[in-house]
Amino acid sequence: MTPAECDRESDCLGPRAHLVGCPACREEYESLHALVSDEQATS
Ligand SMILES: [Zn+2]
């Protein structure tokens, strides 16, 4: 998926559905989520 397609899909599907269909964005989201979970666990 190209960045342009990614933008368009994100707009029409919404962020949640887009995360399911776009491996690149899901990976980014999961690494971000893991980071947040880490911070919560340590504090
Ligand atoms: Zn995407």
PDB file of the backbone (N, CA, C, O) and the ligand in Angstrom, with CONECT records:
HET     ZN  A 101       1
ATOM      1  N   MET A   1       0.850  -1.207   0.000  1.00  0.00           N
ATOM      2  CA  MET A   1       0.000   0.000   0.000  1.00  0.00           C
ATOM      3  C   MET A   1       0.881   1.251   0.000  1.00  0.00           C
ATOM      4  O   MET A   1       1.780   1.387   0.830  1.00  0.00           O
ATOM      5  N   THR A   2       0.615   2.155  -0.934  1.00  0.00           N
ATOM      6  CA  THR A   2       1.400   3.387  -1.004  1.00  0.00           C
ATOM      7  C   THR A   2       0.883   4.398   0.024  1.00  0.00           C
ATOM      8  O   THR A   2      -0.268   4.311   0.454  1.00  0.00           O
ATOM      9  N   PRO A   3       1.713   5.335   0.411  1.00  0.00           N
ATOM     10  CA  PRO A   3       1.267   6.369   1.373  1.00  0.00           C
ATOM     11  C   PRO A   3       0.003   7.073   0.924  1.00  0.00           C
ATOM     12  O   PRO A   3      -0.857   7.388   1.747  1.00  0.00           O
ATOM     13  N   ALA A   4      -0.123   7.325  -0.379  1.00  0.00           N
ATOM     14  CA  ALA A   4      -1.320   8.008  -0.883  1.00  0.00           C
ATOM     15  C   ALA A   4      -2.549   7.135  -0.685  1.00  0.00           C
ATOM     16  O   ALA A   4      -3.598   7.615  -0.256  1.00  0.00           O
ATOM     17  N   GLU A   5      -2.417   5.855  -0.998  1.00  0.00           N
ATOM     18  CA  GLU A   5      -3.539   4.931  -0.803  1.00  0.00           C
ATOM     19  C   GLU A   5      -3.864   4.828   0.679  1.00  0.00           C
ATOM     20  O   GLU A   5      -5.026   4.759   1.079  1.00  0.00           O
ATOM     21  N   CYS A   6      -2.826   4.820   1.465  1.00  0.00           N
ATOM     22  CA  CYS A   6      -3.002   4.717   2.907  1.00  0.00           C
ATOM     23  C   CYS A   6      -3.832   5.885   3.432  1.00  0.00           C
ATOM     24  O   CYS A   6      -4.755   5.690   4.222  1.00  0.00           O
ATOM     25  N   ASP A   7      -3.502   7.091   2.993  1.00  0.00           N
ATOM     26  CA  ASP A   7      -4.253   8.281   3.404  1.00  0.00           C
ATOM     27  C   ASP A   7      -5.716   8.170   3.020  1.00  0.00           C
ATOM     28  O   ASP A   7      -6.612   8.459   3.813  1.00  0.00           O
ATOM     29  N   ARG A   8      -5.939   7.737   1.767  1.00  0.00           N
ATOM     30  CA  ARG A   8      -7.307   7.668   1.256  1.00  0.00           C
ATOM     31  C   ARG A   8      -8.096   6.611   2.025  1.00  0.00           C
ATOM     32  O   ARG A   8      -9.250   6.840   2.387  1.00  0.00           O
ATOM     33  N   GLU A   9      -7.489   5.476   2.271  1.00  0.00           N
ATOM     34  CA  GLU A   9      -8.168   4.404   2.993  1.00  0.00           C
ATOM     35  C   GLU A   9      -8.473   4.840   4.415  1.00  0.00           C
ATOM     36  O   GLU A   9      -9.548   4.563   4.947  1.00  0.00           O
ATOM     37  N   SER A  10      -7.526   5.515   5.012  1.00  0.00           N
ATOM     38  CA  SER A  10      -7.706   5.972   6.386  1.00  0.00           C
ATOM     39  C   SER A  10      -8.909   6.889   6.474  1.00  0.00           C
ATOM     40  O   SER A  10      -9.653   6.854   7.454  1.00  0.00           O
ATOM     41  N   ASP A  11      -9.101   7.717   5.442  1.00  0.00           N
ATOM     42  CA  ASP A  11     -10.219   8.655   5.432  1.00  0.00           C
ATOM     43  C   ASP A  11     -11.555   7.944   5.291  1.00  0.00           C
ATOM     44  O   ASP A  11     -12.516   8.279   5.984  1.00  0.00           O
ATOM     45  N   CYS A  12     -11.621   6.961   4.394  1.00  0.00           N
ATOM     46  CA  CYS A  12     -12.929   6.365   4.103  1.00  0.00           C
ATOM     47  C   CYS A  12     -13.262   5.220   5.061  1.00  0.00           C
ATOM     48  O   CYS A  12     -14.438   4.984   5.342  1.00  0.00           O
ATOM     49  N   LEU A  13     -12.287   4.526   5.552  1.00  0.00           N
ATOM     50  CA  LEU A  13     -12.569   3.405   6.446  1.00  0.00           C
ATOM     51  C   LEU A  13     -12.646   3.834   7.903  1.00  0.00           C
ATOM     52  O   LEU A  13     -13.299   3.184   8.720  1.00  0.00           O
ATOM     53  N   GLY A  14     -11.974   4.931   8.220  1.00  0.00           N
ATOM     54  CA  GLY A  14     -11.836   5.319   9.618  1.00  0.00           C
ATOM     55  C   GLY A  14     -10.593   4.663  10.178  1.00  0.00           C
ATOM     56  O   GLY A  14     -10.159   3.631   9.666  1.00  0.00           O
ATOM     57  N   PRO A  15     -10.009   5.238  11.218  1.00  0.00           N
ATOM     58  CA  PRO A  15      -8.729   4.758  11.762  1.00  0.00           C
ATOM     59  C   PRO A  15      -8.770   3.294  12.196  1.00  0.00           C
ATOM     60  O   PRO A  15      -7.830   2.547  11.926  1.00  0.00           O
ATOM     61  N   ARG A  16      -9.822   2.882  12.849  1.00  0.00           N
ATOM     62  CA  ARG A  16      -9.905   1.518  13.393  1.00  0.00           C
ATOM     63  C   ARG A  16      -9.893   0.472  12.303  1.00  0.00           C
ATOM     64  O   ARG A  16      -9.079  -0.451  12.325  1.00  0.00           O
ATOM     65  N   ALA A  17     -10.802   0.615  11.344  1.00  0.00           N
ATOM     66  CA  ALA A  17     -10.890  -0.337  10.236  1.00  0.00           C
ATOM     67  C   ALA A  17      -9.617  -0.289   9.415  1.00  0.00           C
ATOM     68  O   ALA A  17      -9.172  -1.306   8.883  1.00  0.00           O
ATOM     69  N   HIS A  18      -9.037   0.890   9.315  1.00  0.00           N
ATOM     70  CA  HIS A  18      -7.815   1.027   8.537  1.00  0.00           C
ATOM     71  C   HIS A  18      -6.671   0.263   9.189  1.00  0.00           C
ATOM     72  O   HIS A  18      -5.851  -0.326   8.485  1.00  0.00           O
ATOM     73  N   LEU A  19      -6.599   0.257  10.487  1.00  0.00           N
ATOM     74  CA  LEU A  19      -5.536  -0.471  11.188  1.00  0.00           C
ATOM     75  C   LEU A  19      -5.618  -1.961  10.896  1.00  0.00           C
ATOM     76  O   LEU A  19      -4.596  -2.643  10.810  1.00  0.00           O
ATOM     77  N   VAL A  20      -6.837  -2.461  10.745  1.00  0.00           N
ATOM     78  CA  VAL A  20      -7.023  -3.882  10.450  1.00  0.00           C
ATOM     79  C   VAL A  20      -6.539  -4.208   9.041  1.00  0.00           C
ATOM     80  O   VAL A  20      -5.944  -5.261   8.812  1.00  0.00           O
ATOM     81  N   GLY A  21      -6.796  -3.298   8.094  1.00  0.00           N
ATOM     82  CA  GLY A  21      -6.478  -3.577   6.698  1.00  0.00           C
ATOM     83  C   GLY A  21      -5.103  -3.124   6.268  1.00  0.00           C
ATOM     84  O   GLY A  21      -4.642  -3.502   5.191  1.00  0.00           O
ATOM     85  N   CYS A  22      -4.429  -2.315   7.086  1.00  0.00           N
ATOM     86  CA  CYS A  22      -3.139  -1.763   6.666  1.00  0.00           C
ATOM     87  C   CYS A  22      -2.040  -2.206   7.625  1.00  0.00           C
ATOM     88  O   CYS A  22      -1.914  -1.641   8.711  1.00  0.00           O
ATOM     89  N   PRO A  23      -1.234  -3.211   7.245  1.00  0.00           N
ATOM     90  CA  PRO A  23      -0.171  -3.742   8.102  1.00  0.00           C
ATOM     91  C   PRO A  23       0.796  -2.664   8.574  1.00  0.00           C
ATOM     92  O   PRO A  23       1.241  -2.689   9.722  1.00  0.00           O
ATOM     93  N   ALA A  24       1.121  -1.721   7.702  1.00  0.00           N
ATOM     94  CA  ALA A  24       2.090  -0.682   8.054  1.00  0.00           C
ATOM     95  C   ALA A  24       1.578   0.172   9.205  1.00  0.00           C
ATOM     96  O   ALA A  24       2.312   0.447  10.154  1.00  0.00           O
ATOM     97  N   CYS A  25       0.334   0.587   9.123  1.00  0.00           N
ATOM     98  CA  CYS A  25      -0.242   1.432  10.165  1.00  0.00           C
ATOM     99  C   CYS A  25      -0.479   0.626  11.448  1.00  0.00           C
ATOM    100  O   CYS A  25      -0.322   1.148  12.552  1.00  0.00           O
ATOM    101  N   ARG A  26      -0.850  -0.626  11.295  1.00  0.00           N
ATOM    102  CA  ARG A  26      -1.109  -1.458  12.470  1.00  0.00           C
ATOM    103  C   ARG A  26       0.194  -1.669  13.256  1.00  0.00           C
ATOM    104  O   ARG A  26       0.212  -1.616  14.485  1.00  0.00           O
ATOM    105  N   GLU A  27       1.265  -1.905  12.521  1.00  0.00           N
ATOM    106  CA  GLU A  27       2.563  -2.098  13.157  1.00  0.00           C
ATOM    107  C   GLU A  27       2.952  -0.855  13.942  1.00  0.00           C
ATOM    108  O   GLU A  27       3.438  -0.935  15.071  1.00  0.00           O
ATOM    109  N   GLU A  28       2.728   0.296  13.317  1.00  0.00           N
ATOM    110  CA  GLU A  28       3.046   1.561  13.961  1.00  0.00           C
ATOM    111  C   GLU A  28       2.192   1.747  15.208  1.00  0.00           C
ATOM    112  O   GLU A  28       2.681   2.168  16.256  1.00  0.00           O
ATOM    113  N   TYR A  29       0.919   1.428  15.078  1.00  0.00           N
ATOM    114  CA  TYR A  29      -0.012   1.580  16.190  1.00  0.00           C
ATOM    115  C   TYR A  29       0.367   0.647  17.336  1.00  0.00           C
ATOM    116  O   TYR A  29       0.338   1.042  18.502  1.00  0.00           O
ATOM    117  N   GLU A  30       0.720  -0.577  17.004  1.00  0.00           N
ATOM    118  CA  GLU A  30       1.040  -1.547  18.052  1.00  0.00           C
ATOM    119  C   GLU A  30       2.327  -1.194  18.782  1.00  0.00           C
ATOM    120  O   GLU A  30       2.423  -1.386  19.994  1.00  0.00           O
ATOM    121  N   SER A  31       3.321  -0.678  18.056  1.00  0.00           N
ATOM    122  CA  SER A  31       4.566  -0.278  18.706  1.00  0.00           C
ATOM    123  C   SER A  31       4.316   0.924  19.604  1.00  0.00           C
ATOM    124  O   SER A  31       4.915   1.046  20.672  1.00  0.00           O
ATOM    125  N   LEU A  32       3.431   1.807  19.167  1.00  0.00           N
ATOM    126  CA  LEU A  32       3.072   2.970  19.979  1.00  0.00           C
ATOM    127  C   LEU A  32       2.335   2.507  21.234  1.00  0.00           C
ATOM    128  O   LEU A  32       2.590   2.992  22.336  1.00  0.00           O
ATOM    129  N   HIS A  33       1.424   1.567  21.045  1.00  0.00           N
ATOM    130  CA  HIS A  33       0.619   1.057  22.151  1.00  0.00           C
ATOM    131  C   HIS A  33       1.508   0.327  23.167  1.00  0.00           C
ATOM    132  O   HIS A  33       1.319   0.447  24.377  1.00  0.00           O
ATOM    133  N   ALA A  34       2.479  -0.430  22.647  1.00  0.00           N
ATOM    134  CA  ALA A  34       3.395  -1.157  23.520  1.00  0.00           C
ATOM    135  C   ALA A  34       4.210  -0.178  24.355  1.00  0.00           C
ATOM    136  O   ALA A  34       4.495  -0.424  25.527  1.00  0.00           O
ATOM    137  N   LEU A  35       4.572   0.917  23.741  1.00  0.00           N
ATOM    138  CA  LEU A  35       5.348   1.953  24.425  1.00  0.00           C
ATOM    139  C   LEU A  35       4.537   2.523  25.577  1.00  0.00           C
ATOM    140  O   LEU A  35       5.045   2.686  26.686  1.00  0.00           O
ATOM    141  N   VAL A  36       3.279   2.823  25.306  1.00  0.00           N
ATOM    142  CA  VAL A  36       2.393   3.391  26.331  1.00  0.00           C
ATOM    143  C   VAL A  36       2.190   2.400  27.473  1.00  0.00           C
ATOM    144  O   VAL A  36       2.216   2.775  28.645  1.00  0.00           O
ATOM    145  N   SER A  37       1.988   1.129  27.116  1.00  0.00           N
ATOM    146  CA  SER A  37       1.781   0.096  28.130  1.00  0.00           C
ATOM    147  C   SER A  37       3.024  -0.035  29.006  1.00  0.00           C
ATOM    148  O   SER A  37       2.922  -0.200  30.222  1.00  0.00           O
ATOM    149  N   ASP A  38       4.185   0.040  28.385  1.00  0.00           N
ATOM    150  CA  ASP A  38       5.438  -0.024  29.111  1.00  0.00           C
ATOM    151  C   ASP A  38       5.533   1.080  30.153  1.00  0.00           C
ATOM    152  O   ASP A  38       5.911   0.846  31.301  1.00  0.00           O
ATOM    153  N   GLU A  39       5.183   2.282  29.729  1.00  0.00           N
ATOM    154  CA  GLU A  39       5.281   3.426  30.638  1.00  0.00           C
ATOM    155  C   GLU A  39       4.315   3.273  31.795  1.00  0.00           C
ATOM    156  O   GLU A  39       4.642   3.624  32.929  1.00  0.00           O
ATOM    157  N   GLN A  40       3.138   2.757  31.525  1.00  0.00           N
ATOM    158  CA  GLN A  40       2.148   2.576  32.579  1.00  0.00           C
ATOM    159  C   GLN A  40       2.594   1.495  33.549  1.00  0.00           C
ATOM    160  O   GLN A  40       2.353   1.596  34.752  1.00  0.00           O
ATOM    161  N   ALA A  41       3.244   0.461  33.028  1.00  0.00           N
ATOM    162  CA  ALA A  41       3.665  -0.645  33.873  1.00  0.00           C
ATOM    163  C   ALA A  41       4.810  -0.236  34.801  1.00  0.00           C
ATOM    164  O   ALA A  41       4.908  -0.727  35.925  1.00  0.00           O
ATOM    165  N   THR A  42       5.666   0.653  34.331  1.00  0.00           N
ATOM    166  CA  THR A  42       6.831   1.014  35.130  1.00  0.00           C
ATOM    167  C   THR A  42       6.559   2.133  36.134  1.00  0.00           C
ATOM    168  O   THR A  42       7.306   2.302  37.098  1.00  0.00           O
ATOM    169  N   SER A  43       5.480   2.902  35.904  1.00  0.00           N
ATOM    170  CA  SER A  43       5.237   4.023  36.805  1.00  0.00           C
ATOM    171  C   SER A  43       4.232   3.700  37.893  1.00  0.00           C
ATOM    172  O   SER A  43       3.929   4.553  38.727  1.00  0.00           O
TER     173      SER A  43
HETATM  174 ZN    ZN A 101      -2.167   2.808   6.620  1.00  0.00          ZN2+
END
